[in-house]
Every structure is written in C-alpha cells, then in structure tokens.
Amino acid sequence: MNNETKVLDKDYIFEGIIKELIPNKTISFTSRNVTLPEDPETNPEYIETWNIEEIDHHKTKVELIQSGFTGKEKGMIRFEDADTGLPGLLDQLAKYCKGRS
C-alpha cells in the first residue's frame, strides 16, 4: 500500500449479524451492502470471519476470511475498492492496538 490517500466519490454502508464471537479468538458475521438494491446475485450477503492468534507477547496474527461472493457483484465494487477499505480498516485497528499496549 502506498502513502497516497485515495479519495472515492461513493460511500457504502454495510449491515450484518454477528454469528460467532469468541473473545480474543474469533468474530464471524454476515454483511451486505445496504446502499445497493437487495439482490442475492449482484449484492449477496457474505460472511466475514476474523481469527486472532497471539504469536508472542508483542505480535498478533490476524486471519481474515470472506466467503459468499458470486463474482457478479454490481460493478464489482468489493474488488475495485478493496485496496482502500480494508487497508484503511487495518491501519485504524493497528493504531487502536498500539494505543492499548
């Protein structure tokens, strides 16, 4: 990821339901873009799972699994914008974690 800030002219809102929560280990939830029309083919609900594992006292391994995509998502927005949404979220998570150590 480069240091440039990418500005998008669109906002997306996602909603979902937590399916599994194991403190300090796993969170799994459904997610769907509610800013687009409901359509199981072009805007499917998908599952996102975060597995967290402490490697040593100062390191944590985070595994992110997303499933349920059709490959026909409207405008392929999840794939086009993945370089801005997820890295930004991970940067915020890293800053939060550093503030707690």
Residue pairs with C-beta under 8 A, 6 or more apart in sequence:
1 83
1 87
6 83
6 84
8 81
8 84
11 35
12 33
12 35
12 36
12 77
12 81
12 85
13 33
13 34
13 35
14 31
14 32
14 33
14 34
15 31
15 32
15 34
16 29
16 30
16 31
16 32
16 45
16 48
17 29
17 30
18 27
18 28
18 29
19 28
19 29
19 30
19 47
20 26
20 27
20 28
20 49
21 27
21 28
24 52
24 54
25 51
25 52
25 53
26 49
26 50
26 51
26 52
27 49
27 50
28 47
28 48
28 49
28 50
29 47
29 48
30 45
30 46
30 47
30 48
31 45
31 46
31 47
31 48
32 38
32 43
32 44
32 45
32 46
33 43
33 77
36 42
36 43
36 74
37 43
39 74
40 70
41 70
41 72
42 70
42 72
42 73
42 74
43 73
43 74
44 68
44 69
44 70
44 73
45 68
46 66
46 67
46 68
46 69
47 65
47 66
47 67
47 68
48 64
48 65
48 66
49 64
49 65
49 66
49 67
50 62
50 63
50 64
51 62
51 63
51 65
52 60
52 61
52 62
52 63
53 60
53 61
53 62
53 63
54 60
54 61
55 61
58 101
60 97
62 90
62 93
64 86
69 78
73 79
